[in-house]
Amino acid sequence: MTTRTLVITSSILGENGQSRALADHFTAQAQGRGVEVTRRDLAADELPHLALVELGSWQVSEEERSPEQRELAARSDSLIQELRDHDVVVLAVPMYNFGIPSQLKAWFDRVMRAGVTFRYTENGPQGLVEGKRAVILAARGGQYAGTEMDTQTPHLKLMLGMIGITEVDTVFAEGLAMGEGKRDAALKEARQAIDGLVERL
């Protein structure tokens, strides 16, 4: 059975981004093993910030939506369907000011929908996107993993867990702005970690 993998990039540096390079390496290794890969570049195909009119379109039944509401709701619906159609989601994430790129936040704003990808119960929220795995490929100029300065990783895992994706692997490439030697060693180690993950897909 073919593993369908959705690889999402969000670096504003495009092909020059180190997180993009990690995503490219993952894609090459995965396709070499027969894994079906879909790529979505959120910087090249940027989503607008979520606005009230789009949020409101989700609250109206499909039959009662205006043409504008149908178009706005379709944006979220298609992203959620794309997520559901894949077994693994790979997030290649640079760190911007200790957070995720706003482009990636805009994607999460569309796929985290109450009543669709999660619901509230008496025991708290329950994710409705089940049977999926996630991989985070984190590229950082400094070294933050395992410290309180890494607010990015818990945030990503929280949002993924909210929709039901709790099996999450993380590959860190850190210290990329701390000298050529440290950068090269970190990228080599990250590529090796990616190779190991691909073997387990």
Accessible surface in RSA format (square Angstrom, percent):
REM  Atomic radii and reference values for relative SASA: ProtOr
REM  Chains: A
REM  Algorithm: Lee & Richards
REM  Probe-radius: 1.40
REM  Slices: 20
REM RES _ NUM      All-atoms   Total-Side   Main-Chain    Non-polar    All polar
REM                ABS   REL    ABS   REL    ABS   REL    ABS   REL    ABS   REL
RES MET A   1   230.45 119.3 143.70  95.1  86.75 206.6 120.39 102.4 110.06 145.8
RES THR A   2    71.05  50.5  54.02  54.8  17.03  40.6  24.56  33.0  46.49  70.3
RES THR A   3    31.92  22.7  27.28  27.7   4.63  11.0   9.03  12.1  22.88  34.6
RES ARG A   4    84.19  35.3  84.19  42.9   0.00   0.0  28.80  39.4  55.39  33.6
RES THR A   5     0.00   0.0   0.00   0.0   0.00   0.0   0.00   0.0   0.00   0.0
RES LEU A   6     0.28   0.2   0.28   0.2   0.00   0.0   0.28   0.2   0.00   0.0
RES VAL A   7     0.00   0.0   0.00   0.0   0.00   0.0   0.00   0.0   0.00   0.0
RES ILE A   8     1.20   0.7   0.38   0.3   0.81   2.0   0.38   0.3   0.81   2.2
RES THR A   9     3.22   2.3   3.22   3.3   0.00   0.0   1.98   2.7   1.24   1.9
RES SER A  10     0.58   0.5   0.58   0.8   0.00   0.0   0.10   0.2   0.47   0.7
RES SER A  11     4.78   4.0   2.20   2.9   2.59   6.0   0.89   1.9   3.89   5.5
RES ILE A  12   109.90  62.5  79.04  58.9  30.86  74.4  81.14  58.4  28.75  78.0
RES LEU A  13   110.39  61.5  97.68  69.9  12.71  31.9 103.37  72.6   7.02  18.9
RES GLY A  14    24.43  30.1   0.00   N/A  24.43  30.1  24.23  66.5   0.20   0.4
RES GLU A  15   145.28  83.4 118.77  89.9  26.51  63.1  37.59  72.7 107.69  87.9
RES ASN A  16   130.77  90.2 106.41 102.8  24.36  58.7  25.53  61.4 105.24 101.7
RES GLY A  17     3.03   3.7   0.00   N/A   3.03   3.7   1.64   4.5   1.39   3.1
RES GLN A  18    61.00  34.1  56.05  41.0   4.95  11.8  20.22  43.0  40.78  30.9
RES SER A  19     1.25   1.1   0.25   0.3   1.00   2.3   0.00   0.0   1.25   1.7
RES ARG A  20    45.30  19.0  45.30  23.1   0.00   0.0   2.72   3.7  42.58  25.8
RES ALA A  21    45.49  41.8  37.17  57.4   8.33  18.9  40.64  57.2   4.85  12.9
RES LEU A  22     1.97   1.1   1.72   1.2   0.25   0.6   1.97   1.4   0.00   0.0
RES ALA A  23     0.00   0.0   0.00   0.0   0.00   0.0   0.00   0.0   0.00   0.0
RES ASP A  24    62.72  43.9  56.85  56.6   5.87  13.9  28.79  67.8  33.93  33.8
RES HIS A  25    38.12  20.8  32.79  22.8   5.33  13.6  25.18  26.0  12.94  15.1
RES PHE A  26     0.03   0.0   0.03   0.0   0.00   0.0   0.03   0.0   0.00   0.0
RES THR A  27    14.42  10.3  14.42  14.6   0.00   0.0  14.42  19.4   0.00   0.0
RES ALA A  28    60.77  55.9  45.88  70.8  14.90  33.9  51.43  72.4   9.34  24.8
RES GLN A  29    64.95  36.3  61.29  44.8   3.66   8.7   2.56   5.5  62.39  47.3
RES ALA A  30     0.00   0.0   0.00   0.0   0.00   0.0   0.00   0.0   0.00   0.0
RES GLN A  31   101.21  56.6  82.77  60.5  18.44  43.9  24.23  51.6  76.98  58.4
RES GLY A  32    68.73  84.8   0.00   N/A  68.73  84.8  34.47  94.6  34.26  76.7
RES ARG A  33   143.51  60.3 108.76  55.4  34.75  82.7  35.12  48.0 108.39  65.7
RES GLY A  34    55.72  68.7   0.00   N/A  55.72  68.7  37.16 102.0  18.56  41.6
RES VAL A  35    15.81  10.4  10.26   9.3   5.55  13.4  11.46  10.0   4.35  11.8
RES GLU A  36    79.91  45.9  72.08  54.5   7.83  18.6  33.72  65.2  46.19  37.7
RES VAL A  37    23.75  15.6   0.31   0.3  23.45  56.5   0.31   0.3  23.45  63.6
RES THR A  38    41.71  29.7  37.59  38.1   4.12   9.8  30.22  40.6  11.49  17.4
RES ARG A  39    87.58  36.8  59.45  30.3  28.13  67.0  42.75  58.4  44.83  27.2
RES ARG A  40    52.93  22.2  47.83  24.4   5.10  12.1   8.42  11.5  44.51  27.0
RES ASP A  41    38.76  27.1  32.80  32.6   5.96  14.1  21.30  50.1  17.46  17.4
RES LEU A  42     0.31   0.2   0.31   0.2   0.00   0.0   0.31   0.2   0.00   0.0
RES ALA A  43    28.44  26.2  10.83  16.7  17.61  40.1  11.47  16.2  16.97  45.0
RES ALA A  44    87.03  80.0  43.54  67.2  43.49  98.9  54.98  77.4  32.04  84.9
RES ASP A  45    87.31  61.2  83.57  83.2   3.74   8.8  25.06  59.0  62.25  62.1
RES GLU A  46   108.12  62.1  82.47  62.4  25.65  61.1  19.97  38.6  88.15  72.0
RES LEU A  47    21.26  11.8  15.81  11.3   5.45  13.7  16.10  11.3   5.16  13.9
RES PRO A  48    66.76  48.7  54.76  49.9  12.00  43.6  66.29  54.7   0.47   2.9
RES HIS A  49   139.00  76.0 126.55  88.0  12.46  31.9  82.05  84.6  56.95  66.3
RES LEU A  50    56.94  31.7  29.11  20.8  27.83  69.9  29.11  20.4  27.83  74.9
RES ALA A  51    51.67  47.5  43.83  67.6   7.84  17.8  51.67  72.8   0.00   0.0
RES LEU A  52   145.18  80.9 133.76  95.7  11.42  28.7 136.33  95.7   8.85  23.8
RES VAL A  53    79.74  52.5  67.85  61.4  11.88  28.6  75.91  66.0   3.83  10.4
RES GLU A  54     4.25   2.4   4.25   3.2   0.00   0.0   1.39   2.7   2.86   2.3
RES LEU A  55    70.30  39.2  70.30  50.3   0.00   0.0  70.30  49.4   0.00   0.0
RES GLY A  56    25.31  31.2   0.00   N/A  25.31  31.2  23.49  64.5   1.82   4.1
RES SER A  57     0.06   0.0   0.00   0.0   0.06   0.1   0.00   0.0   0.06   0.1
RES TRP A  58    32.22  12.9  13.06   6.3  19.17  45.0  13.06   7.0  19.17  31.1
RES GLN A  59   134.54  75.2  98.72  72.2  35.81  85.3  47.96 102.1  86.58  65.7
RES VAL A  60    39.88  26.2  34.31  31.1   5.57  13.4  38.46  33.4   1.43   3.9
RES SER A  61    55.02  46.5  37.62  50.2  17.40  40.1  46.67  99.4   8.35  11.7
RES GLU A  62   120.39  69.1 112.75  85.3   7.64  18.2  26.90  52.0  93.49  76.3
RES GLU A  63   151.67  87.1 116.44  88.1  35.24  83.9  72.27 139.8  79.40  64.8
RES GLU A  64   133.52  76.7 106.17  80.3  27.35  65.1  39.03  75.5  94.49  77.1
RES ARG A  65    28.00  11.8  21.50  11.0   6.50  15.5   0.04   0.1  27.96  16.9
RES SER A  66    46.76  39.5  39.72  53.0   7.04  16.2  41.95  89.3   4.81   6.7
RES PRO A  67    98.59  71.9  90.98  82.9   7.61  27.7  92.77  76.6   5.82  36.2
RES GLU A  68   103.94  59.7  97.61  73.8   6.33  15.1  38.99  75.4  64.94  53.0
RES GLN A  69    45.18  25.3  45.18  33.0   0.00   0.0   4.47   9.5  40.71  30.9
RES ARG A  70   115.45  48.5 109.77  56.0   5.69  13.5  43.07  58.9  72.39  43.9
RES GLU A  71   132.78  76.2 120.04  90.8  12.74  30.3  45.35  87.7  87.43  71.4
RES LEU A  72    25.33  14.1  25.13  18.0   0.20   0.5  25.33  17.8   0.00   0.0
RES ALA A  73     0.16   0.2   0.16   0.3   0.00   0.0   0.16   0.2   0.00   0.0
RES ALA A  74    51.22  47.1  46.76  72.2   4.46  10.1  49.53  69.7   1.70   4.5
RES ARG A  75    75.30  31.6  67.29  34.3   8.01  19.1  19.36  26.5  55.94  33.9
RES SER A  76     0.00   0.0   0.00   0.0   0.00   0.0   0.00   0.0   0.00   0.0
RES ASP A  77    59.59  41.7  53.40  53.1   6.20  14.7  27.68  65.1  31.92  31.8
RES SER A  78    66.02  55.8  53.34  71.2  12.68  29.2  48.57 103.4  17.45  24.5
RES LEU A  79     4.20   2.3   3.91   2.8   0.29   0.7   3.98   2.8   0.23   0.6
RES ILE A  80     7.26   4.1   7.26   5.4   0.00   0.0   7.26   5.2   0.00   0.0
RES GLN A  81    95.27  53.3  94.86  69.3   0.41   1.0  39.74  84.6  55.52  42.1
RES GLU A  82    32.19  18.5  26.52  20.1   5.67  13.5  16.16  31.3  16.04  13.1
RES LEU A  83     2.33   1.3   2.10   1.5   0.23   0.6   2.10   1.5   0.23   0.6
RES ARG A  84    80.67  33.9  68.77  35.1  11.90  28.3  29.18  39.9  51.49  31.2
RES ASP A  85    62.02  43.4  48.20  48.0  13.81  32.7  10.86  25.6  51.16  51.0
RES HIS A  86     7.35   4.0   6.04   4.2   1.31   3.4   6.36   6.6   0.99   1.1
RES ASP A  87    48.33  33.9  46.53  46.3   1.80   4.3  16.23  38.2  32.10  32.0
RES VAL A  88     4.21   2.8   3.11   2.8   1.09   2.6   4.03   3.5   0.17   0.5
RES VAL A  89     1.90   1.2   1.30   1.2   0.59   1.4   1.30   1.1   0.59   1.6
RES VAL A  90     0.00   0.0   0.00   0.0   0.00   0.0   0.00   0.0   0.00   0.0
RES LEU A  91     0.46   0.3   0.22   0.2   0.24   0.6   0.46   0.3   0.00   0.0
RES ALA A  92     0.55   0.5   0.00   0.0   0.55   1.3   0.00   0.0   0.55   1.5
RES VAL A  93     0.44   0.3   0.44   0.4   0.00   0.0   0.44   0.4   0.00   0.0
RES PRO A  94    13.09   9.5  13.09  11.9   0.00   0.0  13.09  10.8   0.00   0.0
RES MET A  95    28.68  14.9   7.21   4.8  21.47  51.1   4.55   3.9  24.13  32.0
RES TYR A  96    65.27  30.5  56.67  32.2   8.60  22.4  59.51  44.7   5.75   7.1
RES ASN A  97   149.36 103.0 117.62 113.7  31.74  76.4  32.99  79.4 116.37 112.5
RES PHE A  98    89.53  44.8  85.39  52.9   4.14  10.8  85.75  52.0   3.78  10.8
RES GLY A  99    23.04  28.4   0.00   N/A  23.04  28.4  23.04  63.2   0.00   0.0
RES ILE A 100    21.21  12.1   5.23   3.9  15.98  38.5   5.23   3.8  15.98  43.4
RES PRO A 101     1.03   0.8   0.00   0.0   1.03   3.8   1.03   0.9   0.00   0.0
RES SER A 102    57.53  48.6  47.47  63.4  10.05  23.2  30.87  65.7  26.65  37.3
RES GLN A 103    21.62  12.1  19.65  14.4   1.97   4.7   2.11   4.5  19.51  14.8
RES LEU A 104     1.32   0.7   1.32   0.9   0.00   0.0   1.32   0.9   0.00   0.0
RES LYS A 105    85.26  41.6  85.26  52.3   0.00   0.0  56.59  50.9  28.68  30.5
RES ALA A 106     2.61   2.4   1.10   1.7   1.51   3.4   2.37   3.3   0.24   0.6
RES TRP A 107     0.67   0.3   0.67   0.3   0.00   0.0   0.45   0.2   0.22   0.4
RES PHE A 108     0.85   0.4   0.65   0.4   0.20   0.5   0.85   0.5   0.00   0.0
RES ASP A 109    35.33  24.7  28.05  27.9   7.28  17.2   6.05  14.2  29.27  29.2
RES ARG A 110     0.00   0.0   0.00   0.0   0.00   0.0   0.00   0.0   0.00   0.0
RES VAL A 111     0.00   0.0   0.00   0.0   0.00   0.0   0.00   0.0   0.00   0.0
RES MET A 112    48.63  25.2  34.80  23.0  13.82  32.9  28.30  24.1  20.33  26.9
RES ARG A 113    17.50   7.3  15.28   7.8   2.22   5.3   3.80   5.2  13.70   8.3
RES ALA A 114    64.46  59.3  38.48  59.4  25.98  59.1  38.82  54.7  25.64  67.9
RES GLY A 115    59.62  73.5   0.00   N/A  59.62  73.5  29.80  81.8  29.82  66.8
RES VAL A 116    51.64  34.0  44.31  40.1   7.32  17.6  47.92  41.6   3.72  10.1
RES THR A 117     0.00   0.0   0.00   0.0   0.00   0.0   0.00   0.0   0.00   0.0
RES PHE A 118    14.52   7.3  14.52   9.0   0.00   0.0  14.52   8.8   0.00   0.0
RES ARG A 119   116.84  49.1 115.58  58.9   1.25   3.0  30.69  41.9  86.14  52.2
RES TYR A 120   150.67  70.3 122.90  69.9  27.76  72.2  92.27  69.3  58.40  72.0
RES THR A 121    56.03  39.9  32.67  33.1  23.36  55.7  38.20  51.3  17.83  27.0
RES GLU A 122   185.10 106.3 141.28 106.9  43.82 104.3  64.44 124.7 120.66  98.5
RES ASN A 123   150.39 103.7 111.65 107.9  38.74  93.3  34.86  83.9 115.53 111.7
RES GLY A 124    25.50  31.5   0.00   N/A  25.50  31.5  22.59  62.0   2.91   6.5
RES PRO A 125    77.28  56.3  51.89  47.3  25.40  92.3  52.09  43.0  25.19 156.6
RES GLN A 126    67.31  37.6  63.16  46.2   4.15   9.9  28.21  60.1  39.10  29.7
RES GLY A 127    13.39  16.5   0.00   N/A  13.39  16.5   0.28   0.8  13.11  29.4
RES LEU A 128    46.71  26.0  34.80  24.9  11.90  29.9  35.62  25.0  11.08  29.8
RES VAL A 129     0.44   0.3   0.15   0.1   0.30   0.7   0.44   0.4   0.00   0.0
RES GLU A 130   121.69  69.9 103.76  78.5  17.92  42.7  36.11  69.8  85.58  69.9
RES GLY A 131    79.93  98.6   0.00   N/A  79.93  98.6  45.75 125.6  34.18  76.6
RES LYS A 132    34.58  16.9  26.27  16.1   8.30  19.8   8.91   8.0  25.67  27.3
RES ARG A 133    46.14  19.4  46.14  23.5   0.00   0.0  26.51  36.2  19.63  11.9
RES ALA A 134     0.09   0.1   0.00   0.0   0.09   0.2   0.00   0.0   0.09   0.2
RES VAL A 135     0.20   0.1   0.20   0.2   0.00   0.0   0.20   0.2   0.00   0.0
RES ILE A 136     0.79   0.5   0.79   0.6   0.00   0.0   0.79   0.6   0.00   0.0
RES LEU A 137     0.00   0.0   0.00   0.0   0.00   0.0   0.00   0.0   0.00   0.0
RES ALA A 138     0.15   0.1   0.15   0.2   0.00   0.0   0.15   0.2   0.00   0.0
RES ALA A 139     7.11   6.5   3.51   5.4   3.60   8.2   3.89   5.5   3.22   8.5
RES ARG A 140     3.65   1.5   0.35   0.2   3.30   7.9   3.44   4.7   0.21   0.1
RES GLY A 141    34.08  42.0   0.00   N/A  34.08  42.0  19.65  53.9  14.44  32.3
RES GLY A 142    14.98  18.5   0.00   N/A  14.98  18.5  11.65  32.0   3.33   7.5
RES GLN A 143   101.19  56.6  77.97  57.0  23.22  55.3  21.29  45.3  79.89  60.6
RES TYR A 144    44.94  21.0  44.35  25.2   0.59   1.5  12.71   9.6  32.23  39.7
RES ALA A 145    37.82  34.8  18.02  27.8  19.80  45.0  18.19  25.6  19.63  52.0
RES GLY A 146    86.25 106.4   0.00   N/A  86.25 106.4  44.80 122.9  41.46  92.8
RES THR A 147    69.14  49.2  52.97  53.7  16.17  38.5  61.07  82.0   8.07  12.2
RES GLU A 148   165.76  95.2 135.12 102.2  30.65  73.0  61.08 118.2 104.68  85.5
RES MET A 149    94.75  49.1  88.66  58.7   6.10  14.5  59.87  50.9  34.89  46.2
RES ASP A 150    10.15   7.1   5.62   5.6   4.52  10.7   1.85   4.4   8.29   8.3
RES THR A 151    75.78  53.9  66.88  67.8   8.90  21.2  64.81  87.1  10.97  16.6
RES GLN A 152     1.33   0.7   0.37   0.3   0.97   2.3   0.97   2.1   0.37   0.3
RES THR A 153    12.90   9.2  12.90  13.1   0.00   0.0  12.22  16.4   0.67   1.0
RES PRO A 154    81.27  59.2  71.05  64.8  10.22  37.2  77.27  63.8   4.00  24.8
RES HIS A 155    66.74  36.5  60.97  42.4   5.77  14.8  42.09  43.4  24.65  28.7
RES LEU A 156     0.51   0.3   0.51   0.4   0.00   0.0   0.51   0.4   0.00   0.0
RES LYS A 157    90.96  44.4  83.93  51.5   7.03  16.7  38.58  34.7  52.38  55.8
RES LEU A 158   125.88  70.1 117.88  84.3   8.00  20.1 124.73  87.6   1.15   3.1
RES MET A 159    12.47   6.5  12.26   8.1   0.20   0.5   7.43   6.3   5.03   6.7
RES LEU A 160     0.54   0.3   0.54   0.4   0.00   0.0   0.54   0.4   0.00   0.0
RES GLY A 161    25.09  30.9   0.00   N/A  25.09  30.9  13.20  36.2  11.88  26.6
RES MET A 162    43.05  22.3  34.97  23.1   8.09  19.3  28.02  23.8  15.03  19.9
RES ILE A 163     0.03   0.0   0.03   0.0   0.00   0.0   0.03   0.0   0.00   0.0
RES GLY A 164    21.22  26.2   0.00   N/A  21.22  26.2   8.44  23.2  12.77  28.6
RES ILE A 165     0.22   0.1   0.03   0.0   0.19   0.5   0.04   0.0   0.18   0.5
RES THR A 166   111.74  79.5  82.58  83.7  29.17  69.5  56.75  76.2  55.00  83.1
RES GLU A 167    98.63  56.6  91.94  69.6   6.69  15.9  40.89  79.1  57.75  47.1
RES VAL A 168    29.35  19.3   4.68   4.2  24.67  59.5   4.88   4.2  24.47  66.4
RES ASP A 169    43.46  30.4  40.16  40.0   3.30   7.8   6.63  15.6  36.82  36.7
RES THR A 170    36.49  26.0   6.90   7.0  29.58  70.5   6.77   9.1  29.72  44.9
RES VAL A 171     7.40   4.9   4.50   4.1   2.90   7.0   7.40   6.4   0.00   0.0
RES PHE A 172    68.54  34.3  50.04  31.0  18.50  48.1  50.04  30.3  18.50  52.9
RES ALA A 173     0.05   0.0   0.00   0.0   0.05   0.1   0.05   0.1   0.00   0.0
RES GLU A 174    23.78  13.7  18.74  14.2   5.04  12.0   7.70  14.9  16.09  13.1
RES GLY A 175     0.00   0.0   0.00   N/A   0.00   0.0   0.00   0.0   0.00   0.0
RES LEU A 176    22.91  12.8  10.30   7.4  12.61  31.7  10.52   7.4  12.39  33.3
RES ALA A 177    86.01  79.1  48.16  74.3  37.86  86.1  57.77  81.4  28.24  74.8
RES MET A 178    94.80  49.1  67.35  44.6  27.46  65.4  75.57  64.2  19.24  25.5
RES GLY A 179    44.21  54.5   0.00   N/A  44.21  54.5  37.84 103.8   6.37  14.3
RES GLU A 180   119.98  68.9 108.26  81.9  11.71  27.9  31.05  60.1  88.92  72.6
RES GLY A 181    55.40  68.3   0.00   N/A  55.40  68.3  41.85 114.9  13.54  30.3
RES LYS A 182    86.36  42.1  74.08  45.5  12.28  29.2  40.49  36.4  45.87  48.9
RES ARG A 183    77.53  32.6  77.53  39.5   0.00   0.0   6.04   8.3  71.50  43.3
RES ASP A 184    66.14  46.3  61.25  61.0   4.89  11.6  29.77  70.1  36.37  36.3
RES ALA A 185    62.06  57.1  51.08  78.8  10.98  25.0  58.01  81.7   4.05  10.7
RES ALA A 186    16.69  15.3   9.11  14.1   7.58  17.2  15.35  21.6   1.34   3.6
RES LEU A 187    18.96  10.6  18.96  13.6   0.00   0.0  18.96  13.3   0.00   0.0
RES LYS A 188   121.83  59.4 121.81  74.7   0.02   0.0  64.43  58.0  57.40  61.1
RES GLU A 189   120.68  69.3 118.72  89.8   1.97   4.7  37.02  71.6  83.66  68.3
RES ALA A 190     1.18   1.1   0.00   0.0   1.18   2.7   1.18   1.7   0.00   0.0
RES ARG A 191    92.99  39.0  92.99  47.4   0.00   0.0  22.48  30.7  70.51  42.7
RES GLN A 192   103.57  57.9  93.44  68.3  10.13  24.1  36.81  78.4  66.76  50.6
RES ALA A 193    44.92  41.3  29.72  45.9  15.20  34.6  41.58  58.6   3.34   8.8
RES ILE A 194     0.00   0.0   0.00   0.0   0.00   0.0   0.00   0.0   0.00   0.0
RES ASP A 195    47.98  33.6  46.08  45.9   1.90   4.5  19.38  45.6  28.60  28.5
RES GLY A 196    23.63  29.1   0.00   N/A  23.63  29.1  22.38  61.4   1.25   2.8
RES LEU A 197     8.85   4.9   8.85   6.3   0.00   0.0   8.85   6.2   0.00   0.0
RES VAL A 198     3.32   2.2   0.59   0.5   2.73   6.6   0.59   0.5   2.73   7.4
RES GLU A 199   111.13  63.8  82.64  62.5  28.49  67.8  15.81  30.6  95.32  77.8
RES ARG A 200   151.60  63.7 124.95  63.7  26.65  63.5  69.76  95.3  81.84  49.6
RES LEU A 201    46.82  26.1   0.60   0.4  46.22 116.2  13.34   9.4  33.47  90.1
END  Absolute sums over single chains surface
CHAIN  1 A    10194.3       7790.5       2403.8       5154.6       5039.7
END  Absolute sums over all chains
TOTAL         10194.3       7790.5       2403.8       5154.6       5039.7
